[in-house]
Amino acid sequence: MKRIALFLVFTSLVAGVANAVPTTVESKLGDPGPGPLPFDRSSVYFFTTLGWTHTVTFSPQPDPTATLQIDSAFLQIRADLLNSTVPVTGDGIALGNMTTSPSWYTTQFNLTGTQLDALQDGQLAVVFNASNDDGFNLDWSKLSVTYEWISPPEPPVDPVVPVPGAVALAGIGTGLVGWLKRRWSL
């Protein structure tokens, strides 16, 4: 009996997790070609702070009890002629510094912890603080988010245990049928 109950609990837990399928969505601003400002390769910025917002769209919630779980995310920014350390924030949370480069270079920021929590609304407000840099270009910025909808596991089903009276009644009925068969009455 314990084995049956454990089996039912295990299968219901596995069924709750099995419906989660990781999905990746992306938001890219700029490239290919001249993009909207600030992602215009021909524009050179001097001693300034720039900001933009990435927006990703998650698939519809499969059921009302499902919760959004963001597994991983990263932000990439491609810039040119960075002569100083340029801090980058997302939703007010520090992501790191851009890599200084003499020519076009892509820096990737892997988002973790509270940075992932900030993506629950599907938006990331990026601030590129190059107020100490004496001239740079931006090519593009890309946000990639991998997520899944997690449904809670179904509650375990209690095994049906017959009442002792039902077991006794079934035994009496089986015995009566056997007795009638032996007497050739049935």
Buried (B, 14 or more C-beta within 10 A) or exposed (E): EEEEEEEBBEBBEEEBEEBBEEEEBEBBBBBEEEBEEBBBBEEEBEEEEBEBEBEBEBEEEEEEEBEBBBEBBBBBBBBBBBBEBBBBBBBEEEBBBBBBBEEEBBBEBEBEEEBBEBBEEBBBBBBBBBEEBEEBBBBBBBBBBBBBBBBEBEEBEEEEEEEEEEEEEEEEEEEEEEEEEEEEEE
